[in-house]
Amino acid sequence: MRHRRAFISLVVLSLLATLTASPLAHAYTKDDLEAHQKAAEEARKAAAAAEARAKDLASQIDGLEERMARIEADIAGLADDIERATERTNRLNAEVTDLRTQVAAKESEIASVQAEYDRTSALLAQRLQETYKQGELFFVQFLLDAQSIEDLLARTSLVERVIRDNQQTAAELEDTQHRLEAAKTELARTLEAVDLKRKEAAAEEKRLRDLRAQHRARLAEQEAVKRQKADLMAKNKAEAERLRKLAEEEEAESQRIAAELYGHGSGRFAGVMAWPVPGFYRISSPFGYRIHPILGVRKLHTGIDIGRDLDPPRSIDGATIVAAGGGTVIYAGYRGGYGNTIIIDHGDGVATLYAHQRSGSFRVGVGDRVTKGQAIGAVGSTGLSTGPHLHFEVRINGTPVDPMPYLR
């Protein structure tokens, strides 16, 4: 009977232990689920932001295409204007050529009349000279030599006709020359007016052609901007997809790590942890919520980032990483956004994580026992990293906590 009571008591205690343990496990899983749901939401926001940028770029491209269509319409309209201007220029050029031909013909006529005038003038001069040589009484003597009244009348008529013909010939030649000079002057005036119009038409044609060239240059610029924005839009879409995948990968890794480290340890760590990168003490990003440097959204930074020195500048790339405390290596490999990662179990639910290590730098493997301060790897920039640094985490029963209280 005593043994039976003892057995029943043992069963009851076991059931009580199971019942009391279950709520704790359920509470952790719920919190963990909420954390990952939040991380997933932030990842979706990052992807949505990239997609919004892509959508905005698509809208800008639509606007560019509308402007390009207007420019192309202007160019088409200018083509008609240029065609008309070219036709007018060609017509005026032909008119100028014709007028110049007419002016040249008039100049030729004037030269011919001038030659005739000169010849006649010379003849008259010769006649006057002969008359002068024979004396002023030449015509009187010519008349006195008449044999009869009829001869006198004939001689008188002849003298009058000679004098009249000479005067008429001279007057006609002078009149012809004046008319030709007037016609030439009028043609020259017309030529000057038409030539001025021709120059104006040529200038207008050049202006239109220059304007079309400017429009074509603007169109080429708009097409170049359109190509740039289209490329940027494609990159944003690709970046949105990449960020979504990286965020999901990083959150999945964090969740897997939490699941792997899940336990009911006390969370106590004996003493103070060793600084994980001796000689480099600048914290470039502390534990807590921040704007993710790659995802661009506010999310929990589950550890601290130890980066290069700034004063004086000194690179941390390749610096030695040491174990923060004694324990067993439970993971050494590549973990998505964490890159090359080592996880050390220190007991009592306490674990430390060392991420983004340089490829090929691991000095320990899974199952190895390490001591506090022992070299385990080197700083690098693998995984989801913007540059060489060590991402260091302290996790209690799988949940990331601020490492600083353990390091000080």
Disulfide bonds with the S-S distance in Angstrom:
none
